[in-house]
Amino acid sequence: MDPISVLIVEDEPEFLYAYCEAISCDSRLRLVGAVGTCSAAAALLALAVPDVLLVDLGLPDGDGADLIRQAVSRRPDCDPLVVTVFGDDQHVIDAIRAGATGYLLKGSSRAELVDCVLALRLGGSPISPSIARRLLQLMPHGETRIEPAAAAVAAAPAPGAASALSAREAEILRLVSKGLLFAEVGAALGISTHTVVTHVKKIYRKLAVHSRSEAVFEATQMGIL
């Protein structure tokens, strides 16, 4: 399996360095570029669109949402992951409408960042808890409408999904529900992170969900947790 290609767009040197180090130190990921402006990123996207576009929104010469639109228009299966300080409604909604499949507020650890990139390519949509809460608050009151193609809307679990989980999958799900990272789950069970990710992918498919939080919610509703 080829490493996941990642392009980083971040104008703050401290964060740019941390992201580059996190991506470069994981053999499952491949850093294909790291730039600090919209213009530099647009030039790279014109040549090739990566598997994951890790992008800030407030860039010196433009809005990261424009880069998201460019990336997904050229490669629909690209996963744009926003990592930013902007947690207001407008930034969040604009990014999701542009095609972002993940939205994190700055402050995640390097291990968490890697987990989120891997989760994206498994079909998940990692979102910081406070951002997910804002989206849930917006939806019932009709303040905005997020197109299904841009939002990660989980389908209803298939009948018998709970019984279809293996003992190992249920065990992994219990650890995930406690907030452990994939690497920590692997260490606790004596298996590799890659094996944990493989199990998580199967759990997502069986429960018909697209993220860790959705999996925990559905499992709780079905009495697995």
ZATOR-317322 format. One line per 2 residues: number of its first residue (from 1); for each residue x, y, z of C-alpha. Coordinates in steps of 0.05 Angstrom, whole numbers, plus 5000, padded with zeros to 4 digits. Layout:
NUM> X,Y,Z | ... $
END
This chain:
1> 5000,5000,5000 | 5029,5067,4980 $
3> 5040,5120,5034 | 4987,5173,5040 $
5> 5011,5237,5006 | 5003,5301,5047 $
7> 5011,5374,5027 | 5016,5423,5085 $
9> 4996,5496,5079 | 5011,5535,5143 $
11> 5041,5604,5151 | 5063,5599,5224 $
13> 5134,5569,5225 | 5125,5534,5292 $
15> 5063,5497,5270 | 5092,5484,5200 $
17> 5153,5451,5231 | 5111,5409,5278 $
19> 5065,5385,5223 | 5123,5369,5177 $
21> 5158,5329,5231 | 5094,5291,5249 $
23> 5081,5271,5176 | 5154,5256,5159 $
25> 5164,5211,5219 | 5107,5163,5201 $
27> 5123,5112,5147 | 5049,5109,5127 $
29> 5051,5181,5106 | 5091,5219,5053 $
31> 5102,5294,5056 | 5099,5322,4985 $
33> 5103,5396,5002 | 5101,5447,5057 $
35> 5086,5520,5041 | 5060,5582,5077 $
37> 5019,5619,5024 | 4959,5608,4980 $
39> 4998,5625,4917 | 5052,5574,4932 $
41> 5001,5521,4949 | 4960,5536,4886 $
43> 5023,5526,4844 | 5034,5458,4875 $
45> 4961,5437,4868 | 4964,5455,4794 $
47> 5018,5402,4786 | 4989,5347,4830 $
49> 4935,5342,4883 | 4954,5301,4945 $
51> 4913,5249,4982 | 4907,5298,5041 $
53> 4911,5374,5040 | 4927,5398,5110 $
55> 4909,5471,5108 | 4901,5532,5152 $
57> 4847,5582,5134 | 4877,5650,5151 $
59> 4936,5654,5104 | 4975,5718,5087 $
61> 4951,5722,5016 | 4883,5690,5017 $
63> 4833,5641,5046 | 4849,5568,5054 $
65> 4778,5551,5033 | 4796,5572,4962 $
67> 4852,5521,4962 | 4803,5468,4986 $
69> 4757,5483,4928 | 4815,5480,4879 $
71> 4839,5413,4907 | 4771,5378,4906 $
73> 4753,5405,4838 | 4817,5374,4809 $
75> 4814,5311,4850 | 4747,5294,4883 $
77> 4776,5241,4928 | 4825,5289,4960 $
79> 4813,5297,5035 | 4822,5369,5058 $
81> 4837,5373,5133 | 4830,5443,5163 $
83> 4875,5457,5223 | 4863,5528,5246 $
85> 4849,5575,5304 | 4783,5597,5272 $
87> 4725,5563,5306 | 4669,5612,5288 $
89> 4608,5590,5250 | 4625,5625,5185 $
91> 4695,5596,5178 | 4670,5526,5195 $
93> 4611,5529,5147 | 4652,5559,5090 $
95> 4706,5506,5097 | 4656,5449,5097 $
97> 4618,5477,5038 | 4685,5484,5001 $
99> 4696,5409,5012 | 4734,5400,5077 $
101> 4726,5330,5105 | 4759,5345,5172 $
103> 4763,5407,5217 | 4810,5413,5276 $
105> 4827,5470,5321 | 4901,5481,5333 $
107> 4929,5447,5394 | 4925,5373,5374 $
109> 4986,5331,5390 | 5029,5304,5333 $
111> 5002,5234,5346 | 4931,5259,5343 $
113> 4946,5295,5278 | 4972,5231,5246 $
115> 4911,5193,5272 | 4865,5244,5240 $
117> 4901,5240,5172 | 4895,5164,5174 $
119> 4822,5169,5195 | 4807,5213,5136 $
121> 4832,5162,5086 | 4789,5109,5122 $
123> 4728,5150,5107 | 4724,5186,5174 $
125> 4713,5260,5186 | 4753,5281,5247 $
127> 4724,5344,5279 | 4745,5379,5343 $
129> 4691,5369,5396 | 4675,5443,5403 $
131> 4666,5449,5327 | 4621,5387,5325 $
133> 4579,5418,5380 | 4571,5483,5341 $
135> 4548,5445,5279 | 4497,5406,5320 $
137> 4471,5471,5350 | 4463,5502,5281 $
139> 4427,5445,5247 | 4361,5442,5286 $
141> 4348,5517,5282 | 4355,5523,5207 $
143> 4411,5574,5211 | 4447,5540,5154 $
145> 4442,5481,5108 | 4504,5439,5096 $
147> 4503,5400,5032 | 4506,5324,5043 $
149> 4567,5319,4997 | 4606,5365,5042 $
151> 4582,5339,5109 | 4597,5271,5138 $
153> 4526,5244,5150 | 4527,5173,5175 $
155> 4477,5122,5148 | 4435,5082,5195 $
157> 4471,5020,5222 | 4454,4956,5186 $
159> 4410,4906,5222 | 4453,4858,5263 $
161> 4513,4905,5261 | 4525,4897,5336 $
163> 4528,4821,5333 | 4573,4826,5272 $
165> 4629,4858,5312 | 4683,4809,5331 $
167> 4708,4805,5403 | 4772,4842,5383 $
169> 4733,4897,5347 | 4689,4907,5407 $
171> 4750,4910,5452 | 4783,4962,5407 $
173> 4719,5003,5405 | 4716,5004,5481 $
175> 4787,5031,5484 | 4773,5082,5430 $
177> 4712,5105,5469 | 4757,5122,5528 $
179> 4795,5171,5484 | 4857,5129,5469 $
181> 4894,5143,5404 | 4902,5087,5354 $
183> 4976,5080,5374 | 4956,5076,5448 $
185> 4904,5023,5432 | 4956,4982,5396 $
187> 5005,4987,5454 | 4951,4966,5503 $
189> 4932,4905,5462 | 5002,4887,5438 $
191> 4986,4898,5364 | 5011,4948,5313 $
193> 4977,5015,5299 | 4966,4990,5227 $
195> 4927,4930,5254 | 4885,4976,5298 $
197> 4869,5020,5237 | 4849,4959,5198 $
199> 4801,4938,5253 | 4773,5009,5259 $
201> 4759,5010,5184 | 4718,4946,5192 $
203> 4681,4975,5252 | 4663,5037,5212 $
205> 4637,4994,5156 | 4596,4948,5201 $
207> 4565,5005,5240 | 4556,5048,5177 $
209> 4592,5107,5208 | 4647,5154,5185 $
211> 4684,5176,5248 | 4706,5155,5317 $
213> 4652,5197,5352 | 4597,5167,5308 $
215> 4622,5097,5322 | 4622,5108,5397 $
217> 4552,5139,5394 | 4522,5083,5353 $
219> 4556,5029,5395 | 4528,5062,5458 $
221> 4458,5064,5427 | 4462,4990,5411 $
223> 4488,4971,5479 | 4558,4950,5457 $
225> 4589,5001,5504 $
END
